[in-house]
Amino acid sequence: MGKTLYEKVWEAHEVRKLRSGQSQLFIDLHLLHEVTSPQAFGMLRDLGLKVRYPHRTFATVDHIVPTHDRTEPFQDPLAQSMLEALRQNTREHGITFFDLGSGNQGIVHVIGPQLGLTQPGMTIACGDSHTSTHGAFGAVAFGIGTSQVRDVLATQTLAAQKLKVRRINIEGKLSPGVYAKDVILHIIRHLGVKGGLGYAYEYGGSTVEAMDMESRMTLCNMSIEGGARIGYVNPDETTFAYLEGRPYSPKGAEWEEAKRRWKSFASDPDAHYDDVVTFQAEEIPPTVTWGIHPGQALFIDERIPSPEDVPADQREGIVEALQHMKFKAGQPIEGVKVDVCFIGSCTNGRISDLREAARVVKGHRVAPGVKALVVPGSDAVRKAAEKEGLDRLFIEAGFEWRQPGCSMCLAMNPDKLIGDQLCAATSNRNFKGRMGSPTGRTVLMSPVMVAAAAVTGRISDARQVFGL
């Protein structure tokens, strides 16, 4: 019987079995940012240890950086101290650091792929839950905690429990105005935010095969929101075309050998899966969240559920969501007033996301009273967008054009909601307090849907607003 990519990568990187039942895995690539690394480096110092393979570790700053005014020192002294700690730690241990002004700074899950650091068949670790993003390239990518960051720095290995594998097929052609963000929200809605516990998700089918790499990254990015620790897509010619010529990609004769090796990691046709689920692309319209986790999602033309509509064990969560979001059971999600519109994050802050949103906002204006901002995922994304004139389209429409960073996706920088403002966002989490205000409200959707909300001032069907 054949093997899945997950099994092949696991076996190729397994150093030994541990008495705990876990495996000790060699980690090919370790990515760092400023939030989960200071304590890990401190633990290394306390133990008198050095970084084992500094050439396999790369760092950037993303969570705490202001996206408006980057003058140092930052207004937030804690943010400034975290940045300075990362500068010192990377310098002390000989780690490559993509600092502000380097030209390669950005969200860690954006810069890894665009630099060619992320490659098929790799094991990748980062102290951030959305490390699953890198699985789009046929890698097995782990989001880890601070103590595990320490372990990888010290040993270049990680103790991990092997997962089951669920194959998720998406078949058919997506309708106009429907994107990877709609697909993953649909999947999480149906499988649940805990449906992936104990599983790695392998995405496939004709819809996924037709997706570009940035769409695949969006799928894998939000696997963690469905309870799966790992999400991946088998490498193919689309993967190789994206990686060719990237700064850290193999060159010359090594390139052909790398492609041959990468292809060998793809799941075999007769691989065994612990579960298989299939969705039809044509059945997925634009999808948005209405509640306080990504599984509480609706098609744009549906109504917000009532506690009586769900099984008894789910009713408490529905009531809590309705109260926090200030929604009424049975009301349409379409037409809800928005205060803030945010395009960015490691889910949807890439160049293709900005291109699609800029294309539709051309000739439109942000509605009065709405604060709208676009935050590129990296320096490279920002430069590419400006070269194409996307920044001008956004600015002319009334959006703010910002510097790269995590921005409003989480409350660790100046970009925060105020009071009970409602934000239409391309980010990945709509938890209470996620955007800086305990009463702030977040509705997740695709970049084009955020653009529609911005110009109408309400949650709207982008297909109708823009004639898609």
C-alpha positions as CSV (number, residue, x, y, z in Angstrom):
1,M,0.0,0.0,0.0
2,G,1.2,3.5,-0.9
3,K,2.0,6.3,1.6
4,T,0.8,9.8,2.1
5,L,3.1,12.8,1.9
6,Y,2.7,13.2,5.7
7,E,4.0,9.6,6.2
8,K,6.9,10.0,3.8
9,V,8.1,13.3,5.4
10,W,7.6,12.0,8.9
11,E,9.7,8.8,8.2
12,A,12.4,10.8,6.4
13,H,12.8,13.0,9.5
14,E,12.3,10.7,12.3
15,V,15.5,10.5,14.4
16,R,14.1,8.0,17.0
17,K,11.0,6.9,18.9
18,L,10.8,8.4,22.4
19,R,9.6,6.5,25.5
20,S,6.6,8.8,25.6
21,G,5.4,7.3,22.3
22,Q,6.3,10.5,20.4
23,S,8.9,10.7,17.7
24,Q,11.9,12.9,17.7
25,L,11.9,14.7,14.3
26,F,14.7,16.6,12.7
27,I,13.5,20.1,11.7
28,D,14.8,21.4,8.3
29,L,13.7,25.1,8.8
30,H,13.0,27.1,11.9
31,L,11.3,30.5,11.6
32,L,11.4,33.0,14.5
33,H,9.5,36.2,15.3
34,E,9.7,38.6,18.2
35,V,6.9,37.3,20.4
36,T,7.7,33.6,21.2
37,S,11.5,33.8,20.9
38,P,12.8,36.0,23.8
39,Q,11.9,33.5,26.5
40,A,13.3,30.6,24.5
41,F,16.7,32.3,24.1
42,G,16.6,33.1,27.8
43,M,16.2,29.4,28.5
44,L,19.1,28.6,26.3
45,R,21.3,31.1,28.3
46,D,20.2,29.6,31.6
47,L,21.2,26.1,30.3
48,G,24.5,27.4,28.8
49,L,23.4,26.2,25.3
50,K,24.0,27.6,21.9
51,V,21.8,27.4,18.8
52,R,22.7,24.0,17.2
53,Y,22.3,24.9,13.5
54,P,21.9,28.7,13.1
55,H,22.0,28.5,9.3
56,R,18.6,26.6,9.5
57,T,16.9,29.4,11.5
58,F,15.6,32.7,10.1
59,A,13.9,35.5,11.9
60,T,11.7,38.5,11.2
61,V,9.6,41.0,13.2
62,D,5.9,41.2,12.5
63,H,3.4,40.9,15.4
64,I,4.3,44.1,17.3
65,V,5.5,46.5,14.6
66,P,3.4,49.6,13.9
67,T,2.1,49.7,10.4
68,H,1.7,53.5,10.3
69,D,4.6,55.2,12.1
70,R,7.8,53.1,12.4
71,T,9.9,55.7,14.0
72,E,12.1,54.2,16.7
73,P,11.8,54.0,19.6
74,F,8.2,52.8,19.2
75,Q,5.5,54.5,21.3
76,D,5.0,51.1,23.0
77,P,8.2,50.4,25.1
78,L,7.4,46.7,25.4
79,A,7.2,46.4,21.6
80,Q,10.6,48.2,21.3
81,S,12.2,46.0,23.9
82,M,10.9,42.8,22.1
83,L,12.4,44.1,18.8
84,E,15.7,44.9,20.4
85,A,15.8,41.5,22.1
86,L,15.4,39.7,18.8
87,R,18.1,41.9,17.2
88,Q,20.5,41.0,20.0
89,N,19.6,37.3,20.1
90,T,20.0,36.8,16.4
91,R,23.3,38.7,16.4
92,E,24.7,36.7,19.3
93,H,23.8,33.4,17.7
94,G,24.6,34.1,14.1
95,I,21.0,33.9,12.9
96,T,19.8,35.6,9.7
97,F,17.3,38.4,10.7
98,F,15.1,40.2,8.3
99,D,14.8,43.4,10.3
100,L,12.9,46.6,9.5
101,G,14.6,48.3,6.6
102,S,16.2,45.0,5.3
103,G,13.8,44.9,2.3
104,N,12.7,41.3,3.4
105,Q,10.8,42.1,6.6
106,G,7.2,40.9,6.8
107,I,4.8,38.4,8.3
108,V,6.8,35.3,9.0
109,H,4.4,33.1,7.0
110,V,4.5,35.4,4.0
111,I,8.3,35.9,3.8
112,G,9.2,32.1,4.1
113,P,7.5,31.1,0.9
114,Q,8.4,34.3,-1.1
115,L,12.1,33.9,-0.3
116,G,12.1,30.2,-1.3
117,L,12.9,29.1,2.3
118,T,9.7,27.0,2.4
119,Q,10.2,23.9,0.2
120,P,8.4,20.6,-0.4
121,G,9.3,17.6,1.8
122,M,10.6,19.9,4.6
123,T,9.7,19.8,8.3
124,I,9.2,23.4,9.4
125,A,8.6,24.8,12.9
126,C,7.7,28.3,14.1
127,G,6.3,29.6,17.4
128,D,3.1,30.6,15.8
129,S,-0.1,28.6,15.3
130,H,-0.5,29.5,11.6
131,T,2.7,27.8,10.6
132,S,0.4,25.3,8.9
133,T,0.5,27.9,6.0
134,H,3.8,26.4,4.7
135,G,2.1,23.0,4.1
136,A,0.8,24.5,0.8
137,F,4.2,23.6,-0.6
138,G,4.1,19.9,0.5
139,A,5.9,20.6,3.8
140,V,4.9,19.3,7.2
141,A,4.8,22.5,9.2
142,F,4.3,22.7,13.0
143,G,3.1,25.7,15.1
144,I,4.9,25.3,18.4
145,G,5.1,26.8,21.8
146,T,8.0,28.7,23.5
147,S,9.5,25.7,25.2
148,Q,9.5,23.9,21.9
149,V,11.2,26.9,20.2
150,R,13.9,26.4,22.8
151,D,14.2,22.7,21.9
152,V,14.5,23.4,18.2
153,L,17.1,26.1,18.8
154,A,19.1,23.8,21.0
155,T,18.8,20.5,19.2
156,Q,17.2,21.2,15.7
157,T,14.6,18.5,16.7
158,L,11.1,18.4,18.0
159,A,9.1,15.8,19.9
160,A,5.8,15.2,18.2
161,Q,3.0,12.7,18.1
162,K,2.1,11.2,14.8
163,L,-1.4,12.2,13.5
164,K,-4.0,10.5,11.4
165,V,-4.6,11.9,7.9
166,R,-7.9,13.2,6.5
167,R,-8.1,13.8,2.8
168,I,-10.3,16.8,1.9
169,N,-11.3,16.8,-1.7
170,I,-12.7,20.0,-3.3
171,E,-14.0,19.2,-6.8
172,G,-15.2,21.5,-9.6
173,K,-14.8,25.1,-10.5
174,L,-15.3,28.0,-8.1
175,S,-17.9,30.5,-9.1
176,P,-16.9,34.2,-9.8
177,G,-16.5,36.1,-6.6
178,V,-15.6,32.9,-4.6
179,Y,-12.1,32.4,-3.3
180,A,-10.0,30.1,-1.2
181,K,-11.1,32.0,1.9
182,D,-14.7,31.0,1.2
183,V,-13.7,27.4,0.7
184,I,-11.8,27.1,4.0
185,L,-14.6,28.8,6.0
186,H,-17.1,26.4,4.4
187,I,-14.9,23.4,5.3
188,I,-14.5,24.6,8.9
189,R,-18.2,25.3,9.2
190,H,-19.1,21.7,8.2
191,L,-16.3,19.8,9.9
192,G,-16.2,22.0,13.0
193,V,-13.5,23.9,14.9
194,K,-12.6,20.7,16.6
195,G,-13.2,18.4,13.7
196,G,-9.5,18.2,12.8
197,L,-8.2,17.2,16.3
198,G,-5.8,14.4,15.9
199,Y,-5.6,14.8,12.1
200,A,-3.4,16.3,9.5
201,Y,-5.5,17.7,6.6
202,E,-4.4,16.8,3.0
203,Y,-6.2,19.1,0.5
204,G,-6.8,17.9,-3.0
205,G,-9.2,17.5,-5.9
206,S,-9.6,19.5,-9.1
207,T,-10.4,22.8,-7.3
208,V,-7.2,22.7,-5.3
209,E,-5.1,21.5,-8.3
210,A,-6.4,24.6,-10.2
211,M,-5.5,27.0,-7.3
212,D,-2.4,29.2,-7.4
213,M,0.1,28.9,-4.5
214,E,-1.3,31.8,-2.6
215,S,-4.8,30.4,-2.6
216,R,-3.4,27.1,-1.3
217,M,-1.6,28.9,1.4
218,T,-4.9,30.4,2.5
219,L,-6.4,26.9,2.8
220,C,-3.5,25.5,4.8
221,N,-3.2,28.7,6.9
222,M,-6.6,28.2,8.5
223,S,-6.3,24.4,9.0
224,I,-5.5,25.2,12.6
225,E,-8.8,26.9,13.0
226,G,-10.5,23.6,12.2
227,G,-8.5,21.8,14.9
228,A,-6.0,20.2,12.5
229,R,-2.4,20.9,13.5
230,I,-1.1,20.2,10.0
231,G,-2.6,21.2,6.6
232,Y,-0.8,20.4,3.3
233,V,-1.2,20.2,-0.5
234,N,0.9,17.8,-2.6
235,P,3.6,19.5,-4.6
236,D,3.1,19.8,-8.3
237,E,4.2,21.9,-11.3
238,T,2.4,24.9,-9.8
239,T,4.5,24.6,-6.7
240,F,7.7,24.3,-8.7
241,A,6.9,27.3,-10.9
242,Y,6.3,29.4,-7.8
243,L,9.6,28.4,-6.2
244,E,11.8,28.7,-9.3
245,G,14.2,31.6,-9.1
246,R,13.4,32.5,-5.4
247,P,16.5,33.7,-3.4
248,Y,16.8,30.5,-1.3
249,S,15.5,28.0,-3.9
250,P,18.0,25.5,-5.5
251,K,19.8,26.8,-8.6
252,G,21.3,25.3,-11.7
253,A,21.7,21.5,-11.8
254,E,20.5,21.4,-8.2
255,W,17.1,22.7,-9.3
256,E,16.3,19.6,-11.5
257,E,17.4,17.3,-8.7
258,A,15.3,19.2,-6.2
259,K,12.2,18.8,-8.3
260,R,12.8,15.1,-8.7
261,R,13.1,14.7,-5.0
262,W,10.1,17.0,-4.2
263,K,7.9,15.0,-6.6
264,S,8.8,11.8,-4.7
265,F,7.2,13.2,-1.5
266,A,3.7,13.5,-3.1
267,S,1.1,11.1,-1.7
268,D,0.9,7.8,-3.7
269,P,-2.2,7.1,-5.7
270,D,-3.0,4.1,-3.4
271,A,-2.2,5.9,-0.2
272,H,-4.4,5.0,2.8
273,Y,-6.3,7.8,4.5
274,D,-8.0,7.6,7.9
275,D,-10.9,9.7,6.5
276,V,-12.0,11.2,3.2
277,V,-14.4,14.1,2.8
278,T,-15.5,15.7,-0.4
279,F,-17.0,19.2,-1.1
280,Q,-18.3,20.5,-4.4
281,A,-16.9,23.9,-5.4
282,E,-20.1,25.0,-7.2
283,E,-22.0,24.7,-4.0
284,I,-19.9,27.3,-2.2
285,P,-20.9,31.0,-2.5
286,P,-19.2,33.9,-0.7
287,T,-19.0,32.9,3.0
288,V,-18.6,35.0,6.1
289,T,-18.5,34.4,9.9
290,W,-21.2,35.7,12.1
291,G,-20.0,34.5,15.6
292,I,-17.0,34.2,17.8
293,H,-15.1,31.4,16.1
294,P,-14.4,30.5,12.4
295,G,-16.9,27.6,12.5
296,Q,-19.7,30.0,13.0
297,A,-20.0,30.9,9.4
298,L,-22.8,31.5,6.8
299,F,-23.3,32.0,3.1
300,I,-23.8,35.7,2.4
301,D,-27.5,35.1,1.7
302,E,-28.3,33.1,4.8
303,R,-29.7,34.2,8.1
304,I,-28.0,34.1,11.5
305,P,-29.1,30.8,13.3
306,S,-31.3,30.5,16.4
307,P,-30.3,28.4,19.4
308,E,-33.4,26.3,18.7
309,D,-31.9,25.4,15.2
310,V,-29.0,23.5,16.6
311,P,-28.4,20.5,18.8
312,A,-28.7,21.1,22.6
313,D,-24.9,20.8,23.2
314,Q,-24.3,23.8,20.7
315,R,-27.0,26.2,22.0
316,E,-24.9,27.8,24.7
317,G,-22.2,28.8,22.1
318,I,-24.9,30.2,19.8
319,V,-26.3,32.3,22.7
320,E,-22.9,33.6,23.7
321,A,-22.1,34.5,20.1
322,L,-25.4,36.4,19.5
323,Q,-24.9,38.4,22.7
324,H,-21.3,39.3,21.9
325,M,-21.9,40.2,18.3
326,K,-25.2,42.0,19.1
327,F,-27.0,40.1,16.5
328,K,-30.5,38.6,16.6
329,A,-31.4,35.1,15.7
330,G,-32.9,35.0,12.2
331,Q,-31.5,38.3,11.0
332,P,-29.7,38.4,7.6
333,I,-25.9,38.7,7.8
334,E,-26.1,40.8,4.7
335,G,-26.7,44.4,5.4
336,V,-25.0,44.5,8.9
337,K,-23.2,47.9,9.4
338,V,-19.4,47.8,9.5
339,D,-17.1,50.3,11.2
340,V,-13.6,49.1,10.1
341,C,-12.4,47.1,7.1
342,F,-9.1,45.4,7.2
343,I,-7.3,43.7,4.3
344,G,-4.1,41.9,5.4
345,S,-2.7,39.2,7.7
346,C,-0.8,35.9,7.0
347,T,-4.1,34.6,5.5
348,N,-4.8,37.2,2.9
349,G,-2.0,39.8,2.8
350,R,-0.3,38.5,-0.3
351,I,0.0,40.2,-3.7
352,S,-2.8,38.2,-5.3
353,D,-5.2,39.2,-2.5
354,L,-4.3,42.9,-3.0
355,R,-4.6,42.6,-6.8
356,E,-8.2,41.2,-6.5
357,A,-9.3,43.8,-4.0
358,A,-7.7,46.7,-5.9
359,R,-9.3,45.5,-9.1
360,V,-12.8,45.7,-7.7
361,V,-12.5,49.0,-5.7
362,K,-11.3,50.9,-8.7
363,G,-13.8,53.7,-9.3
364,H,-15.5,53.2,-5.9
365,R,-15.2,55.1,-2.6
366,V,-15.1,53.9,0.9
367,A,-18.4,54.7,2.6
368,P,-18.6,57.6,5.0
369,G,-17.7,56.7,8.6
370,V,-15.8,53.6,7.6
371,K,-12.1,53.2,8.5
372,A,-10.5,51.0,5.8
373,L,-6.9,49.9,5.7
374,V,-4.7,47.7,3.5
375,V,-1.6,46.1,5.1
376,P,0.7,44.2,2.8
377,G,2.1,41.0,4.2
378,S,5.8,41.9,3.5
379,D,8.2,44.5,2.1
380,A,8.2,42.5,-1.2
381,V,4.4,42.5,-1.4
382,R,4.3,46.2,-0.7
383,K,6.9,47.0,-3.4
384,A,5.2,44.8,-6.0
385,A,1.9,46.4,-5.3
386,E,3.3,49.9,-5.6
387,K,5.0,49.0,-8.8
388,E,1.7,47.9,-10.2
389,G,-0.1,51.0,-8.9
390,L,-2.3,49.1,-6.5
391,D,-1.5,51.5,-3.7
392,R,-2.9,54.4,-5.8
393,L,-6.1,52.5,-6.5
394,F,-6.6,51.9,-2.8
395,I,-5.7,55.4,-1.7
396,E,-8.0,57.0,-4.3
397,A,-10.8,54.8,-3.0
398,G,-10.2,56.0,0.5
399,F,-8.2,53.2,2.0
400,E,-5.2,53.7,4.2
401,W,-2.0,52.2,2.7
402,R,0.2,50.8,5.4
403,Q,3.7,49.2,6.1
404,P,3.9,45.4,6.5
405,G,3.0,43.7,9.7
406,C,0.3,41.6,11.4
407,S,-1.7,44.7,12.1
408,M,-5.3,44.3,13.2
409,C,-5.2,40.5,13.0
410,L,-4.2,40.6,16.7
411,A,-3.9,43.2,19.4
412,M,-0.1,43.5,19.8
413,N,0.4,46.7,17.9
414,P,-1.4,50.1,17.6
415,D,-4.0,48.8,15.1
416,K,-6.9,47.9,17.4
417,L,-10.7,48.1,17.5
418,I,-12.3,50.7,19.8
419,G,-15.3,49.7,21.9
420,D,-17.8,47.5,20.1
421,Q,-16.7,48.4,16.5
422,L,-17.4,45.8,13.9
423,C,-14.5,44.9,11.6
424,A,-14.9,43.1,8.2
425,A,-11.5,41.4,8.1
426,T,-9.4,39.0,5.9
427,S,-7.7,37.7,9.0
428,N,-8.1,34.2,10.4
429,R,-9.7,34.5,13.9
430,N,-12.8,36.2,15.2
431,F,-12.4,35.4,18.8
432,K,-13.5,37.8,21.5
433,G,-10.9,40.5,22.1
434,R,-8.7,39.3,19.2
435,M,-8.5,42.8,17.7
436,G,-7.7,44.6,20.9
437,S,-11.1,45.5,22.4
438,P,-12.9,43.0,24.6
439,T,-16.2,44.1,23.1
440,G,-14.9,44.5,19.5
441,R,-16.5,42.3,16.8
442,T,-14.9,40.6,13.9
443,V,-16.4,39.1,10.7
444,L,-14.1,37.1,8.6
445,M,-14.3,37.1,4.8
446,S,-12.3,37.2,1.6
447,P,-10.5,40.4,0.4
448,V,-13.1,41.1,-2.3
449,M,-15.9,40.8,0.3
450,V,-14.0,43.2,2.6
451,A,-13.7,45.6,-0.3
452,A,-17.5,45.3,-0.9
453,A,-18.1,46.1,2.8
454,A,-15.8,49.1,2.7
455,V,-17.5,50.8,-0.2
456,T,-21.1,50.0,0.9
457,G,-20.5,50.4,4.7
458,R,-22.3,47.1,5.3
459,I,-21.6,43.4,4.9
460,S,-22.5,42.9,1.3
461,D,-22.4,40.4,-1.5
462,A,-19.4,41.4,-3.6
463,R,-20.9,39.7,-6.7
464,Q,-23.7,42.2,-6.7
465,V,-21.7,45.3,-5.6
466,F,-19.0,44.8,-8.3
467,G,-21.0,42.9,-10.9
468,L,-18.8,39.7,-10.6
